């Protein structure tokens, strides 16, 4: 059984965020940081700041899409622990 992850990366240089999913998170992070991912290569280096694990790729993808809807809002900040009521 493989584990699939939904993850949030933060750019070390400009604090931008990237949300994605992967089967092998360490390998995926290495691709982001080596410039092999077109959408993230100009904001390198990246660090993982949040992960959730799922049994299937479809579950991880569904959660990625859900988190992307939150991006920049209160739900996103709460997810990352940046907001308190």
Short mmCIF file of the C-alpha atoms (twelve columns), coordinates in Angstrom:
data_MODEL
# 
_entry.id   MODEL 
# 
loop_
_atom_site.group_PDB 
_atom_site.id 
_atom_site.type_symbol 
_atom_site.label_atom_id 
_atom_site.label_alt_id 
_atom_site.label_comp_id 
_atom_site.label_asym_id 
_atom_site.label_seq_id 
_atom_site.Cartn_x 
_atom_site.Cartn_y 
_atom_site.Cartn_z 
_atom_site.pdbx_PDB_model_num 
ATOM 1  C CA . UNK A 1  0.000   0.000  0.000   1 
ATOM 2  C CA . UNK A 2  1.309   3.431  -0.949  1 
ATOM 3  C CA . UNK A 3  0.752   6.620  0.988   1 
ATOM 4  C CA . UNK A 4  -0.249  9.763  -0.837  1 
ATOM 5  C CA . UNK A 5  0.280   13.203 0.656   1 
ATOM 6  C CA . UNK A 6  -1.255  16.600 0.242   1 
ATOM 7  C CA . UNK A 7  1.320   19.223 1.091   1 
ATOM 8  C CA . UNK A 8  1.924   22.926 1.430   1 
ATOM 9  C CA . UNK A 9  5.322   24.362 0.624   1 
ATOM 10 C CA . UNK A 10 6.597   27.782 1.594   1 
ATOM 11 C CA . UNK A 11 9.264   29.626 -0.334  1 
ATOM 12 C CA . UNK A 12 12.202  30.415 1.909   1 
ATOM 13 C CA . UNK A 13 13.015  33.508 -0.162  1 
ATOM 14 C CA . UNK A 14 9.647   35.239 -0.458  1 
ATOM 15 C CA . UNK A 15 7.230   33.354 1.835   1 
ATOM 16 C CA . UNK A 16 4.985   32.373 -1.097  1 
ATOM 17 C CA . UNK A 17 2.996   29.138 -0.849  1 
ATOM 18 C CA . UNK A 18 2.493   26.157 -3.130  1 
ATOM 19 C CA . UNK A 19 -0.100  23.428 -2.585  1 
ATOM 20 C CA . UNK A 20 0.198   20.012 -4.184  1 
ATOM 21 C CA . UNK A 21 -0.061  16.256 -3.768  1 
ATOM 22 C CA . UNK A 22 2.443   13.457 -4.280  1 
ATOM 23 C CA . UNK A 23 3.039   9.769  -3.722  1 
ATOM 24 C CA . UNK A 24 6.642   10.312 -2.649  1 
ATOM 25 C CA . UNK A 25 6.881   13.631 -0.836  1 
ATOM 26 C CA . UNK A 26 10.667  13.672 -0.421  1 
ATOM 27 C CA . UNK A 27 11.166  13.043 -4.133  1 
ATOM 28 C CA . UNK A 28 8.599   15.685 -5.053  1 
ATOM 29 C CA . UNK A 29 10.248  18.286 -2.808  1 
ATOM 30 C CA . UNK A 30 13.586  17.513 -4.456  1 
ATOM 31 C CA . UNK A 31 12.000  18.171 -7.880  1 
ATOM 32 C CA . UNK A 32 10.592  21.507 -6.666  1 
ATOM 33 C CA . UNK A 33 13.957  22.558 -5.254  1 
ATOM 34 C CA . UNK A 34 15.954  21.486 -8.293  1 
ATOM 35 C CA . UNK A 35 13.856  23.655 -10.625 1 
ATOM 36 C CA . UNK A 36 12.143  20.783 -12.444 1 
ATOM 37 C CA . UNK A 37 8.637   22.054 -11.616 1 
ATOM 38 C CA . UNK A 38 7.766   24.954 -13.912 1 
ATOM 39 C CA . UNK A 39 5.361   26.671 -11.517 1 
ATOM 40 C CA . UNK A 40 7.791   26.724 -8.576  1 
ATOM 41 C CA . UNK A 41 11.265  27.074 -10.055 1 
ATOM 42 C CA . UNK A 42 11.492  30.853 -9.667  1 
ATOM 43 C CA . UNK A 43 10.696  30.885 -5.947  1 
ATOM 44 C CA . UNK A 44 13.216  28.276 -4.809  1 
ATOM 45 C CA . UNK A 45 14.157  26.995 -2.314  1 
ATOM 46 C CA . UNK A 46 11.032  25.494 -0.758  1 
ATOM 47 C CA . UNK A 47 10.327  23.883 2.588   1 
ATOM 48 C CA . UNK A 48 7.427   21.686 3.632   1 
ATOM 49 C CA . UNK A 49 5.247   23.406 6.219   1 
ATOM 50 C CA . UNK A 50 2.135   21.195 6.203   1 
ATOM 51 C CA . UNK A 51 1.184   17.650 5.177   1 
ATOM 52 C CA . UNK A 52 -1.797  15.326 5.308   1 
ATOM 53 C CA . UNK A 53 -1.607  11.638 4.325   1 
ATOM 54 C CA . UNK A 54 -4.181  9.584  2.428   1 
ATOM 55 C CA . UNK A 55 -4.492  6.024  1.186   1 
ATOM 56 C CA . UNK A 56 -5.400  6.984  -2.385  1 
ATOM 57 C CA . UNK A 57 -4.239  9.510  -4.935  1 
ATOM 58 C CA . UNK A 58 -7.811  10.682 -5.509  1 
ATOM 59 C CA . UNK A 59 -8.262  11.517 -1.813  1 
ATOM 60 C CA . UNK A 60 -5.005  13.492 -1.780  1 
ATOM 61 C CA . UNK A 61 -5.985  15.356 -4.960  1 
ATOM 62 C CA . UNK A 62 -9.446  16.154 -3.595  1 
ATOM 63 C CA . UNK A 63 -7.891  17.616 -0.429  1 
ATOM 64 C CA . UNK A 64 -5.391  19.622 -2.512  1 
ATOM 65 C CA . UNK A 65 -8.264  21.231 -4.426  1 
ATOM 66 C CA . UNK A 66 -10.084 21.975 -1.166  1 
ATOM 67 C CA . UNK A 67 -7.034  23.677 0.371   1 
ATOM 68 C CA . UNK A 68 -6.440  25.690 -2.817  1 
ATOM 69 C CA . UNK A 69 -9.898  27.203 -2.349  1 
ATOM 70 C CA . UNK A 70 -8.804  28.359 1.125   1 
ATOM 71 C CA . UNK A 71 -5.544  29.950 -0.027  1 
ATOM 72 C CA . UNK A 72 -5.075  33.440 1.353   1 
ATOM 73 C CA . UNK A 73 -8.185  33.285 3.523   1 
ATOM 74 C CA . UNK A 74 -8.893  32.649 7.170   1 
ATOM 75 C CA . UNK A 75 -9.325  28.881 6.655   1 
ATOM 76 C CA . UNK A 76 -5.859  28.697 5.092   1 
ATOM 77 C CA . UNK A 77 -4.330  30.664 7.958   1 
ATOM 78 C CA . UNK A 78 -6.117  28.471 10.509  1 
ATOM 79 C CA . UNK A 79 -4.849  25.340 8.770   1 
ATOM 80 C CA . UNK A 80 -1.295  26.603 9.126   1 
ATOM 81 C CA . UNK A 81 -1.824  27.794 12.699  1 
ATOM 82 C CA . UNK A 82 -1.451  31.450 11.715  1 
ATOM 83 C CA . UNK A 83 -4.885  32.507 12.907  1 
ATOM 84 C CA . UNK A 84 -6.577  32.287 16.274  1 
ATOM 85 C CA . UNK A 85 -10.139 33.219 17.153  1 
# 
